Amino acid sequence: MRKLISLALCAGLAAGLSACSAEEGAEPETSLALQDDSSYVLTPAEGAEPLPDAGAVIALAVNDDGVETGVNAMLWQGVQAFCENFGYTAQLYEAEGDDAQANQDSLRRAAESGAELVVCAGADMEVPLFELQNNYPTVNYLMLDGEPHSDDYASYTTASNVHCVLFSEEQAGYLAGYAAVADGYTSLGFLGADMQPGIVRYGTGFLQGAQAAAEQNGMEVTLKIWYSGLYDASDEITARMGGWYAEGTQVIFAVGGTLAQSCIDAVQDSSGRVIAADWDQSALGGQVLGSAVKRFSTVVQNQLYGFYADGAGWNEDQSGQTERVGVSAGGVGLASAQWGFLEFAPEEYDDVYNRLVSGALRVERYSDPDPEGLIQAPNVTVDYQN
């Protein structure tokens, strides 16, 4: 049986969908657009077959950022929710340092713990998993938001006991750009930590979404784009963003590391706003207009369900393979728990989201920040700062 990802199975339904049939494995409680990653719990549908290997250990290996906030927090929440709901055992292995060796050690400890499946995520785990994946052939791995590769990026190899899941950042970026312009903002900024493909996809999606909303509403928009080369909040970033706000930029979409914090620091003396990325960062303060999120908790729960529904293993479509999840699987969206947009209502967002799911709206995936004029945005004047 192929993996049962309930959100994906329900994706084609209209906004306001409330349930899938029992044989599809589980029931979402709300529309894909408004699903809140922080409160999502995958539950078995009435009559669903019990999953095998009750009590088996599922281990999460993470870097030293902890699991109190951010991506690690959402992953750990998702693993725990799945284990509690379906009768498995969750174990956490945190790196004891901030270097590659410490991350590899956390993966090794997880693999040697007796875990049937080890979950990891992100760039910090890509090289460690590349180096370890063949050492423990009886251990299965689920990697989110990354793929195993050599330290020099010369080789990308995913072993048969590994399944990788990437996110459609361009769709999340599109929704952020559309929401900002639909909310009435016409002077935008995009701050990316660097030109890695995932960050670039956020940016090019943001531009496409801004263009779509501007065209629909008969607006003219300006967009500054800067790839800073820095991931951490700093005085340099704060000063640069303060200059943007002083020059009239109303909303800055900050992607990568803790850059959203620098934008928050820069906006203290103005009416500017910030859109954050990857997880819901509304806790940073009232200046956060919204967050374009990868729904780590939602996706990891559905992936774990698929793994066990297939008999506690990766099937032929998953073994050694990478899949990409986006709106149709409920994998990306805008954080909905605290809605900061005033003119762009949740109902309108729900409609835009479902038009993306149906294909009525289309987002192109670009990994080049300036793809030779391929993005047609006549309503958006773009100023590249690099």
Buried (B, 14 or more C-beta within 10 A) or exposed (E): EEBBBBBBBBBEBEBEBEBBEEEBBBBBBBBBBBBBBBBBBBBBBEEBEEBEBEEBBBBBBBBBBEBEEBBBBBBBBBBBBBBEBBEBBBBBBBBEEEEBEBBBBBBBBBBEBEBBBBBBBBBBBBBBBBBBBEEBEEBBBBBBBBBBBEEEEEEEEBBBBBBBBBBBBBBBBBBBBBBBBBBBBBBBBBBBBBBBBBBBBBBBBBBBBBBBBBBEBEBEBBBBBBBBEBBEBBEEBBEBBBEBBEEEBBBBBBBBBBBBBBBBBBBEEBEBBBBBBBBBBBEBEEBBBBBBBBBBBBBBBBBBBBBBBBEBBBBEEBBBBBBBBBBBBBBBBBBBEEBBBEEBEBEBBBBBBBBBBEEEBEBBBBBEBBEEEEBEBEBBEBEEEE
